Amino acid sequence: MSALEGMNVVDLSRVLGGPFCAQILGDHGARVIKVEGPSGDETRTWGPPFRDGMASYFAGINRNKSTVCVDLARPEGREVLFQLLDDADVMIENFKTGTLERWGMGFTDVLSVRFPRLVHCRITGYGDSGPLGGVAGYDAAVQALSGLMSINGTPSDPPTRLGVPVVDVGTGLNACIGILMALHERSRSGRGQQVETTLYDCALAGLYPHSINTLFTGRPPQRSGNGHPNIAPYDSYATGTEPLFLAVGNNGQFARMCEVVKRPDLPADPRFITNATRAVHRFELRTALENAFRPFAAQDLFEKLIAVDVPCGVIQNVVEALAHPHTAHRTMVVEVNGHRSVASPIKMSRTPASYRSHPQAIGESTVRVLTEAGLDAETIEKLLAAGIVQQADAATQSATKAAPA
C-alpha cells in the first residue's frame, strides 16, 4: 500500500506547476488521469533533448499517470470529463481565468454542486482578480515582478533569472500541500472545496529572507552573488583547486573551520567574533579565508570540514551530482520501463513512493480509462470517430514503452 492508495486525481493542468503537483500525488499511490487536449501539453515540444519523440521536459514530471486525450472545447468532451469526475477526489487545472466558467464548469455553480466531495485545485499566474487578475503567468515573468530576479546575480551584473523554474516548482509543492489539507478537512466535513495557489503568491512567499529584511528596513536588498545578506561566511571561496561553498551558520562551526585551516586566531578577532561582525566585515574575512584555503584542494578541504560538522560543498555540475555515490545511496534516480528520472524526495517508512508507469504518449490510455469509467465500446468508438477523444497509435505507444535508458 502507498500513502495515497485509493485517491483518484484528474489532472487537467499543463506545463510544470500542476503536472509536478499531480506527479507527487501519483508517486505516492494516487491514481492520476492526465487529460490533454488534441494539441497536447505544450511541454511535449519543449526540447531538445527528445527520446522517441518525447521531450525530456515533459517526461520528468508526468510519470505515474494514465494519459487521456479529450477535446474539452466541445460539449461532448466535457461530458466525458464529467464521467471521469464521478469518482474523482481531486481535480487540478491551470486554465486561463474564466475558461471553466465559459464551458459551464465553474466550481461554485457546477462542480461543487454536482461533485460535492471534489477538491478543485486551481493554479493561476496572479489569481482571478486585482490589478493583475487574469494575466497569464510564466515562471520567469513572475520572478521579475516578484523581486526574485532583482536579488539574483552579482552587484556588477543586471538582475538574473534563477537557473531553475523555482516559482513553478514551489507552486506545485504548495498546491500539493493545499490538496492534502483539503482532503484532511473533508474527512471531517464530508465536503470538498477549492484550493487556489498562484505563481505570484508563491514567489513572494519564497522570497526569504529578503522579504522580511525589507519589511524590517524598508530598503530594497542588493544583489550579493553567492553571498548571503544575513550570514558570513556564506559564499563560494577560492581554494587551491576549484571553489568551495561555505554555509557557516554559527560561531561553533566558524571556530572548527578555522582550526582545520590553521587559523585559530580568527574567531577572537573583533571583526569576526560574531556573525553580525563577520557580516559587516565580510570582505576582510574573504581575504583571510582564501589565503588560508590556498594550500588545500577543494575536495580534500571539503572532507576535512564535513568531518567536523562544518556545512560546505564542492561545486559540482549536474552530471557529477546525479552520478554522486550519495545520490545512488538515496535512490534519487529511478527507472520505469527504460525512462530514468529523479525520484520522489519524500521518504516514508511504511508507505514509500512507487514508480509504476512511464510517461505516456498523448492518448495512450484513452480507451482503457474510458472503459474503466463505464463507457461502453460503442460509445468510445463514436467518440473516437468524431474526434472528441483520441488515442495514441500503436507504433507511438510501443516506442514510448521501449525507450532505452
C-alpha positions in Angstrom: 0.0 0.0 0.0 1.1 3.5 -0.8 0.1 6.5 1.4 -2.4 7.8 -1.2 -3.8 4.5 -2.4 -7.4 4.9 -3.3 -7.2 8.6 -4.2 -8.4 9.5 -7.7 -7.0 12.6 -9.4 -8.0 14.1 -12.7 -5.1 16.3 -13.9 -6.1 18.9 -16.5 -3.0 21.0 -16.0 -0.2 21.7 -18.4 3.5 22.9 -18.3 5.1 22.5 -14.8 3.4 23.5 -11.6 0.2 21.4 -11.9 1.8 18.4 -13.5 4.5 18.4 -10.9 1.9 18.5 -8.1 0.0 15.6 -9.8 3.2 13.6 -10.1 3.9 13.9 -6.4 0.4 12.5 -5.7 0.9 9.8 -8.3 4.3 8.8 -6.9 2.6 8.2 -3.5 -0.1 6.0 -4.8 -2.9 8.2 -6.2 -4.5 7.1 -9.5 -3.8 10.1 -11.8 -5.6 10.6 -15.1 -3.9 13.3 -17.2 -6.4 14.8 -19.6 -4.9 16.7 -22.6 -6.5 18.4 -25.5 -5.8 17.4 -29.1 -2.6 19.5 -29.2 -1.3 18.1 -26.0 0.7 19.6 -23.2 3.0 22.2 -24.8 6.0 20.8 -22.8 5.8 17.8 -25.2 7.5 20.1 -27.7 10.0 21.8 -25.2 13.3 20.4 -26.4 15.8 19.1 -27.3 16.6 16.7 -25.8 14.0 14.3 -27.1 13.8 10.5 -26.9 11.5 8.6 -29.2 9.6 11.8 -29.8 9.1 12.7 -26.1 10.7 15.8 -24.7 12.7 15.3 -21.5 10.9 18.3 -20.0 7.5 16.5 -20.3 8.9 13.1 -19.2 10.4 14.4 -16.0 7.0 15.4 -14.5 4.5 13.1 -16.0 5.2 9.5 -14.8 2.6 7.5 -12.8 -0.2 9.0 -14.9 -2.7 7.5 -17.4 -2.9 9.9 -20.3 -6.2 10.6 -22.0 -6.9 12.9 -24.9 -10.2 14.7 -24.8 -11.3 17.8 -26.6 -12.8 19.8 -23.8 -13.7 22.7 -26.1 -16.6 20.6 -27.3 -19.7 19.9 -25.2 -19.4 16.1 -25.7 -15.8 16.3 -24.4 -16.9 18.0 -21.3 -19.5 15.2 -20.7 -16.6 12.7 -20.9 -14.8 14.8 -18.3 -17.8 14.7 -16.0 -17.8 10.9 -16.3 -14.2 10.9 -15.2 -15.0 13.2 -12.3 -17.7 10.9 -10.9 -15.3 9.1 -8.7 -12.6 11.7 -8.5 -11.3 13.1 -5.2 -9.2 15.9 -6.8 -9.2 17.9 -10.0 -6.2 20.0 -10.9 -6.3 22.7 -13.6 -4.4 25.8 -14.7 -6.7 27.1 -17.4 -6.9 30.8 -18.1 -9.2 32.7 -15.8 -12.9 32.2 -16.9 -12.3 29.2 -19.1 -14.1 26.7 -16.9 -16.9 29.1 -16.3 -17.3 29.7 -20.0 -17.5 26.0 -20.5 -20.3 25.7 -17.9 -17.9 24.0 -15.4 -17.3 26.7 -12.8 -16.6 25.4 -9.3 -19.1 27.3 -7.3 -22.1 26.9 -9.6 -21.5 23.5 -11.2 -18.6 21.4 -9.9 -19.2 21.8 -6.2 -22.9 21.1 -6.7 -22.5 18.1 -9.0 -19.5 16.7 -7.1 -19.8 18.0 -3.5 -16.8 15.9 -2.3 -14.5 17.1 -5.1 -11.3 19.1 -4.2 -10.7 21.5 -7.0 -7.1 22.8 -7.2 -6.8 25.9 -9.4 -3.3 27.2 -10.3 -3.0 30.6 -12.0 -0.4 33.2 -12.5 -1.9 36.0 -10.4 -5.3 34.9 -9.4 -8.7 35.9 -10.9 -9.0 39.5 -9.6 -6.9 42.5 -8.7 -4.6 44.7 -10.8 -3.0 41.6 -12.4 -6.0 39.2 -12.2 -6.3 37.0 -15.2 -2.9 37.8 -16.6 -1.1 34.7 -17.9 1.7 33.7 -15.6 5.1 32.2 -16.5 7.9 31.5 -14.1 10.5 33.9 -15.4 8.0 36.8 -15.7 6.9 36.2 -12.1 10.5 36.0 -11.0 10.9 39.5 -12.4 7.7 41.0 -10.9 8.0 39.4 -7.5 11.5 40.7 -6.8 13.2 37.3 -7.0 15.1 38.3 -10.1 16.3 41.5 -8.5 18.3 39.7 -5.8 19.9 37.1 -8.1 23.3 37.8 -9.6 26.3 40.0 -8.7 26.2 43.7 -7.9 28.0 44.5 -11.2 25.6 42.5 -13.4 22.0 43.0 -14.3 19.3 41.0 -12.4 19.4 37.4 -13.5 16.7 34.7 -13.7 17.3 31.8 -11.3 18.6 28.9 -13.3 15.7 26.6 -12.3 11.9 27.3 -12.5 11.8 27.8 -8.8 8.4 29.6 -8.9 6.7 26.8 -10.8 8.2 24.1 -8.6 7.3 26.0 -5.4 3.7 26.5 -6.7 3.4 22.8 -7.4 4.5 22.0 -3.9 2.1 24.5 -2.3 -0.7 23.1 -4.5 0.0 19.6 -3.3 0.1 20.7 0.4 -3.2 22.6 -0.1 -4.8 19.5 -1.7 -3.8 17.3 1.2 -5.1 19.9 3.7 -8.4 20.0 1.9 -8.7 16.2 1.9 -7.9 16.1 5.6 -10.6 18.6 6.3 -13.0 16.7 4.0 -12.6 13.7 6.3 -14.4 15.7 9.0 -16.9 17.8 6.9 -17.6 15.4 4.1 -17.3 18.4 1.7 -14.7 19.3 -0.9 -13.5 22.9 -1.5 -11.5 24.9 -3.9 -7.7 25.2 -3.3 -6.2 28.2 -5.1 -2.5 28.8 -5.5 -0.8 31.4 -7.7 2.7 31.7 -9.1 2.8 35.3 -7.8 1.9 34.4 -4.2 4.3 31.5 -4.1 7.1 33.7 -5.4 6.6 36.3 -2.7 6.3 33.5 -0.1 9.6 32.1 -1.3 11.5 35.4 -1.2 13.1 34.6 2.1 14.9 36.3 3.9 14.9 39.3 1.5 11.2 39.9 2.0 11.3 40.1 5.8 14.6 42.1 5.7 12.8 44.6 3.5 9.8 44.7 5.8 12.2 45.4 8.7 14.2 48.1 6.9 12.1 49.5 4.1 15.2 49.2 1.8 15.5 47.0 -1.3 18.1 44.3 -0.9 21.2 44.4 -3.1 22.5 41.5 -5.3 25.2 39.7 -3.5 26.2 36.9 -5.9 26.6 33.7 -3.9 26.8 35.6 -0.7 24.1 35.7 2.0 22.7 39.0 3.2 22.5 37.9 6.8 25.2 35.3 7.3 29.0 35.2 6.9 31.0 33.2 5.8 28.2 32.0 3.5 29.6 32.2 -0.1 31.9 30.4 -2.6 35.6 30.8 -1.8 38.7 30.0 -3.8 40.9 27.1 -2.8 44.0 25.6 -4.3 41.8 24.0 -7.0 38.1 24.6 -7.7 35.9 26.9 -5.4 34.3 25.6 -2.2 30.9 26.8 -1.0 30.7 27.5 2.8 27.4 27.8 4.7 28.7 28.6 8.2 25.7 29.5 10.4 27.1 29.8 13.9 30.2 30.5 16.0 31.0 26.9 16.7 31.1 26.0 13.0 33.3 29.0 12.4 35.8 28.1 15.1 36.0 24.5 13.9 36.6 25.6 10.3 39.4 28.0 11.5 41.1 25.1 13.4 41.1 22.9 10.3 42.7 25.6 8.1 45.2 26.5 10.8 43.8 30.0 11.6 42.6 29.5 15.2 43.2 33.2 15.8 40.3 34.4 13.6 37.4 33.7 15.9 39.0 36.0 18.5 39.4 38.8 16.0 37.0 41.6 16.9 35.9 41.8 13.3 34.9 38.1 13.2 33.8 37.4 16.8 30.1 37.1 16.0 28.0 36.5 12.9 26.9 40.2 13.0 30.5 41.4 12.9 31.5 38.9 10.3 28.7 40.0 8.1 29.8 43.6 8.4 33.5 42.7 7.6 32.7 40.0 5.1 35.3 41.3 2.5 38.2 41.2 5.0 37.0 37.8 6.1 37.0 36.6 2.5 40.7 37.6 2.1 41.7 35.9 5.3 39.9 32.7 4.4 41.0 32.4 0.8 44.6 32.8 1.9 44.1 30.0 4.4 42.4 27.8 1.8 45.1 28.2 -0.8 47.1 25.2 0.3 44.1 22.8 0.1 42.5 21.1 -2.8 38.7 21.7 -2.7 37.7 18.0 -2.3 40.3 17.5 0.5 39.1 20.6 2.3 35.5 19.5 1.9 36.2 16.1 3.5 38.1 17.7 6.4 35.4 20.3 7.1 32.4 17.9 7.0 34.3 15.6 9.3 34.0 18.3 12.0 30.4 19.3 11.0 31.1 22.4 9.0 28.5 22.8 6.3 30.1 23.2 2.9 30.1 21.7 -0.6 32.3 21.3 -3.7 30.5 23.0 -6.6 29.6 20.1 -8.9 27.9 20.1 -12.3 24.6 18.3 -12.8 26.3 15.2 -14.3 28.5 14.9 -11.2 25.6 15.5 -8.9 23.4 12.8 -10.5 26.3 10.3 -10.6 27.4 11.0 -7.0 27.5 7.9 -4.7 25.2 9.6 -2.2 22.6 10.2 -5.0 22.7 6.4 -5.6 22.5 5.7 -1.9 19.4 7.8 -1.5 17.9 6.1 -4.6 17.2 9.5 -6.2 17.4 8.4 -9.8 14.8 5.8 -10.7 13.9 4.0 -13.9 10.5 2.9 -15.2 10.3 1.0 -18.5 13.6 2.5 -19.6 12.7 6.1 -18.6 15.1 7.5 -16.0 14.1 10.4 -13.8 14.6 12.0 -10.4 12.8 10.1 -7.6 10.4 11.5 -5.0 12.4 13.2 -2.2 9.6 12.2 0.3 10.8 9.0 2.1 8.2 7.2 4.1 9.0 4.2 6.4 5.8 2.1 5.8 4.3 3.5 2.6 7.2 4.6 0.3 6.8 6.2 -3.1 6.4 3.8 -6.0 7.2 4.1 -9.7 4.6 2.2 -11.7 4.3 3.7 -15.1 6.4 5.6 -17.6 5.4 9.0 -19.0 2.9 8.2 -21.7 2.3 9.3 -25.3 -0.8 11.6 -25.7 -3.9 9.5 -25.5 -2.0 6.3 -24.7 -4.6 5.3 -22.1 -7.7 6.9 -23.5 -9.6 3.7 -24.3 -8.7 1.9 -21.1 -9.5 4.8 -18.9 -12.9 5.5 -20.6 -13.8 1.8 -20.3 -12.9 1.8 -16.6 -15.1 5.0 -16.3 -18.1 3.0 -17.5 -18.3 3.9 -21.2 -19.2 1.0 -23.5 -17.2 0.1 -26.6 -19.8 1.5 -29.0 -19.8 4.9 -27.3 -16.0 5.1 -27.2 -15.8 4.2 -30.9 -18.3 7.0 -31.7 -16.2 9.5 -29.6 -13.0 8.4 -31.4 -14.7 8.7 -34.8 -15.9 12.2 -34.1 -12.5 13.3 -32.8 -13.9 14.2 -29.4 -11.4 11.8 -27.9 -8.1 10.4 -29.4 -5.8 7.6 -28.7 -2.1 7.2 -29.4 -1.3 4.9 -32.4 0.2 1.5 -31.6 3.7 2.5 -33.0 3.9 5.6 -30.7 2.9 3.5 -27.7 5.4 0.8 -28.5 8.2 3.3 -28.9 7.4 5.1 -25.6 7.4 1.8 -23.6 10.6 0.6 -25.2 12.6 3.8 -24.8 16.2 3.0 -23.9 17.7 4.0 -20.6 
